[in-house]
């Protein structure tokens, strides 16, 4: 099921479990911090923009990468996206072809990225970046920069610009590293290697995040929010059984409620949980019993069994950058 609730206990009210596990969390954080502190050993022929997070639970790097791809394109640039292909079975560098690859091949997020820009998957960032640069040099693909998703903890590839994404609601949780909390790296050490912090949430959530974490954040911040993509669907009053296998499913459920949907049931599944035929049959039967329509996020929809795809609606969401000024200034500094 979902990550333990203590992961998101406010830092000023740590619970007993977090206190007991904090020595292990400290050790985990120190190991990660030392690995991240290594100087990048290899510089790609193209500028590398890294989009990552400090939270093991996932905070929205997928929509952030897509928003940055569109922003770069609006500036006249041709980004290529490089993903680790989480959830896929392809290990060697491969450029995604949506007509032939599936989420099982390359991962759900990477498959969605391919609709925004040329996208590659590779377990090793340097190997993937080399493959992109070779294709760009050969003229088989237009690319003048690389958007590296979830490569913040990789110490081997030089990043020209690093962005951290954080959900403003949980923030950095209880401030502890795994297993005492949600973090893969300590906040101070992690942010010291970042150029920009993208905080995602409503104005109220942003204010709460600033009050809790503002004195620990010494990197330029950019306010962002998730918004539903207008598809012409009238959600008001619709009886919905929603399910999600994403890092922050509650944010997806709240968005449906904000659109006026009657959310009769919301099922938060494990992150990237396989949507098996048995699971979907159960959810479909529950929806029929409740007289409700099944709805899921885009990243989960691409993993649905074919027999269920016509029975499940999708609510696409996009990340909106409130003030792109700091981002544009950073891109100017690296020649993009």
Secondary structure, DSSP 8 states (H G I E B T S, - for coil): ----GGGGS-TTS--HHHHHHHHHHHHHHHHHHHHHHS--SB--SSEEEEEE-SBTT--SHHHHHHHHHHHHHHTT--EEEEE--TT----S-EE--TTT--HHHH-HHHHHHTTTS-EEE-SSHHHHHHHHHHHHHHTSS--SEEEEET-TT--SB--SEEEEEEETTTTTTTS-BTTTSSBSS-HHHHHHT-SEEEEES-HHHHHHHHHHHGGG--SEEEEEEEEE---S---TT-EEEEEE-STTHHHHHHHHHHTT-EEEEEEE--TT----HHHHHHHHHHHHHHT-EEEE-HHHHTTS-GGGGGGEEE--EEEEES-THHHHHHHHHTT-
